[in-house]
Structures are given as structure tokens and as C-alpha cells.
Amino acid sequence: MNFIMQAASLGMDLGSVFAWISNYYWLYISGSLFFFFVLLVFAAIVPNVYSGALLAFLVCCVLAVANYKKLGTTGEPLFPWDLMQVKNAKEMTKITHGMISPTAIVITIVVVAALVYLVFKLPKLKVQLPLRLAMIVVSVLMIAGFIQMVGSQTALATSMNYQNIPWNQKVNYSQNGFVYAFAGNLNQKLMEKPEGYSKEAIEAIAQKYRDMPDQADGKTPAEQPNVMYMMDEAFFDPTRLPTYTFSEDPLKFIHQQEHATPSGFMLSPEFGGNTANIEFEALTGLSMYFLKDGSIPYRQRIVKMSTLPSIVSILKDKGYQTKALHPFDDSFYNRNRVYPILGFDQFTSEKDMENAERFTPNGYISDMAAVKEAVRELQTSDKPTFLHLVTMQNHFPFTKGLNGPNTITVGGVKPEYKDEMETYVHDTKLTDEALAYLSGELKKIKRPTIVVFWGDHLPALSAGIYTQAGWDTNPRLKHETKLIYMANFDIGKQPVGTISPAFIGPTLFQLSGQQLPPYYRLLEKVRSEIPGLNKHVLLGASGVVSQLTPEQQSLLNDYRLVEYDLLEGEQYAKDLLF
């Protein structure tokens, strides 16, 4: 079991597994001992010893496959908080459909059937109740002791060359092995306490940004404008990929509109997945840059909080209705629990939508259907409304025909990727059409309304597609998605460049002539110096930044202290900066 888990963490490269074992043999031996006690628990709980062992083995194999596939798709290993998605097993089967080949499924069924048959043929070994209870108690104590040893980084753990590396989880898993890395993440905080954190420090930061002048770029509308976020699943501009040609421009509206309204790119903190992290940044203004590698705040922290300031709560305090719309399961990423904490009054999920149209029965709800629902919400509202839409249409898998027949031919692509590439490009065309529809409907809404559209991250296309385009060595390109602001009143057409999602809110406030709270003045100051905050690439006002200036470092220190205060600290900033 331990060998299987380690092989999955190292891309099923057996040579690398043996090399790791030779270098970290104590970690491997002690990790195997951990699995022994896991087997013992299963054997004690399940009446038949062999059946218990088989069940434990199958669970281990499922985790190994999940770890291997997640690494291959998003570049990240399996984390403890990923297991919270078990409650969404039905939805996960749809999302992951196509990730495992039919051949592998058949082989798995045959192997499992053979093992089950073997269990029935083997002698029925049963353990008497007193011994069974003793086995459970001893095993649970040993498992708990192991987790405590790893989590506390005791002298015993470090003597076996264990070193917790939460800031780089790929290294953490490859160096420490799956068992130690996974156990070390069980009680992982989002971020450690920064040096200098105190109430006085937050008060000083608050005073600094309260005194900063508030300058809006846009004209203030006659009445409070509606504000709409549209975060589009796995959307980016595929025509940016060199070496490929297209029979027509899939983004005709966007390419036309981007010159007539503020637009640019969003520098996503993620690639291929973890949508909730981009959403977290855009809503709260808190940056993933400061959080430990692999963090998912929606699952790890926010569900345990009572409130967390966000653009939702800022606008709610201004008298806005606050609504969220997501055409999928409402419990995914704990949204049904997180949204009220952020300040949402209403959450419409797929089960609540009046128009849940899909292109095919197995497809996701279309972007057009989601946009029509959003427009209806805005048109029927008698108060200024903040509406946050997270779409699903372009989610993996990119199965030919899922959103209707492909309408664009892609040239220069290898045969094995052609259907996948043309399917994705067709999907982006459908999104472009939905955005064009939204632009037209904006003109019919009486209240001033401003919309921000962006893609959450690049799609999890086959790695060979990006390799052929030469994007493997350019982290900026693999994290830039389209960003565009639209309104039914004058917001100018000044380009916004490339910015992190944390800065979308302050930019929107400036374009619509709204007053910036002190917290947004801090974010706007950071944006003016380092508009792109990403663990893979930092962007300054004039391009990639290789080294921060002392002034920029001081600015980021202010930002880090406020973020720690709001997420892990005492939330002094809640009353001082909002």
C-alpha cells in the first residue's frame, strides 16, 4: 500500500520510487508501519480479516489513482481537504468523466472481482470480540500518535529526515512521501503568523490607508449601479496559442469589445482547477500569494468562520442586494456554507434555476442559460444588486459533442489532440456568444450596471497541446485569462493590463466612481506597484519582476499582516479598514 501511494506521487516512475526509498528508508519503513495499523483497524472492524484487508487495499488504490490523476491534471497532489468532496461524489463522477480510460476501468473491475473471489475462497478468519477491541484501540492509538508526531514535527520525525515543506507541496510529497506529507497537512493553517503582527500594527496600517486620498477614475452614476461578476469556468483566449490556426475567430465579440472598454488579462493563481481559489481572491481581495501551497480557503478556513469582509459585505453595507448564481451543485467547494459568511443574501444553484438549458443531456448548464438567469435577476430587482455568477459550461472533460457539434476547425494540431482542441475552441465560441448577449441586454437595464467578466484559469487540456505551443517554460502565459469590464454607462476604455483577481474589485470601484474603503486603497496601492501577484511569476507596472524593491516589500508586508489578521488573526482590520 505504501509503495503504491508513493508510486502515484512520483508519476508511476518505479525507478524514482526505489531511489526515494533508498534515500528515505526510515520514512518508508515507518510509513509502511502506519499502513499496517490501518490494515489492522479494517481487519478488526470487518468480521472477516481478509475482507477487511481487501477493503483497506481498495481504498488505498482509489486514493492513489486520485493523487496520480490530480497531479497529471492540475500539477498538485491530493490534499486532506480534497476528501471533503466525497459528499459530492455524484457530481465528481461527471466532472472527472473521461479521465480514466475504458481499458483501465475494465482491468480494475477484473482485478477487484478476482480479489473478491479469492476472499470468498480463503478460510473465514474471525477475531473474537476482546481481541478485536484490543486491536482497534492499539491501532487507533498508533495512528493518532503517528499523525501527532508528524504534525508536531517531533524529534523522532526529524530524525527520520522528515521536513514539512508546506510552501511547496509538490516537493513536500516527493521528498517526504505521500503518508508523511498528507499527515502533515491534516492540521495545516493557511498561513503562519507574520513577524510584527499585533493590534497596534493593524491600527497603524489602517491609519496609513485611511489618510490616503481616494481618487476615482470613472464618473459617478446618478444612482448606485448594479455590479455583476461573471467568472467563467476554464476560459481563456485559445487564439493566443502559437502554431495553431482557426477556421474562424471563436471570440469575435470579445476581440471587438476589448478595444472599446477597459480590458486586459487576469493573472490566475491556479492552472487547470481549484476554481474556488480564484473566486476567493476576487470576492475578498485576499491573495493566494501569501497562503501555503495547495491551500483551499473555502474548505480549510472560511467554513469555520462567522463572517469575513468581502466586496459582498462592502456593497451590502451600502444597501445592495447580494446574490450568487452557480449552475451546479450548491455544496461544491462548500459554497452553500461559505456564501452566507461572505455576506450573500441569496444563492441560486442548478436546482433553483428556472432555465437550466444544456446543449446535450450530459453537458453542463450553458453559459447562455446562466447569463439569461443573471439578466432576469438584475431586471427584476428594485434595489441596487451585486450579482456573482460562476459558470460551468467549459468545465473538463472536453468531450466531442458535449456542447453540440464542433463548429471551428483547428489546424496545426496533432491528430491525437484535434477533437479535444476543437471541442474546447467551440466551447469558447459559445461563451463569446453569451457575453455578446449580455452586452446587448445591459442596454435594456434601466439602472446603471457594470459587469466584470474573466476566466478563472486555463483549461486542463492535454499537456501536449501546451507543449506544442511552447508554453511550458512561460508561467505568465499559462496563468493569464481574459478580463473585460462592460457597462451601460461611460467607464472609458483605458486598458487595465494584467492584474490578479484580488484587484478586480478596487478597479471596478474606480471605474464606476465609487468611494474606496481603506482596505481597497491598500489593494489599489499594491496593484499600482505589483499588479500581478502569483507564486510562479510577479508582474510589476512594466513587466516581470525578478526582485522586489524595499518599498514594494514593505507594501507586501502591510498586505500580508492584514490578510493574516482577517483569516487567522483577531480581525482587528474588520472595523478599521472596511
Buried (B, 14 or more C-beta within 10 A) or exposed (E): BBBBBBBBBBEEEEEBBEEBBEEBEEBBEBBEBBBEBBBBBBBBBBEBBBBBBBBBBBEBBEBBBBBBBBBBBBBBBBBBBBEBBEEBEEBBEBBBEEBEEEEEEEEBEEEBEEBEEEBEEEEEEEBEEEEBEEBBEBBBEBBEBBBBBBBEEEEBBEEBBBEBBBBBBBEBBBBBBBBBBBBBBEEBBBBEEBEEBEEEBBEEBBEBBBEBEBEBBBEBBEEBBBBBBBBBBBBBBBBEBEEBEBEEBBBEBBBEBBEEBBBBBBBBBBBBBBBBBBBBBBBBBBBBBBBBBBBBBBBBBBBEBEEBBBBBBBBBEEEBBBBBBBBBBBBBBBBBBBBBBBBBBBBBBBEBBEEBBBBEEEBBBBBBBBBBBBBBBBBEBEEBBBBBBBBBBBBBBBBEBBBBEBEBBBEBBEEEBBBBBBBBBBBBBBBBBBBBBBBEBBEEBEBBBBBBBBBBBBBBBBBEBBEBBEBEEBBBBBBBBBBBBBBBBEBEEBEBBBBBBBBBBBBBBBBBBBEBBBBBBBBBBBBEBBBBBBBEBBBBEEEEBEEBEEEBEEBBBBBBBBBBBBBBBEBBBBEBBB
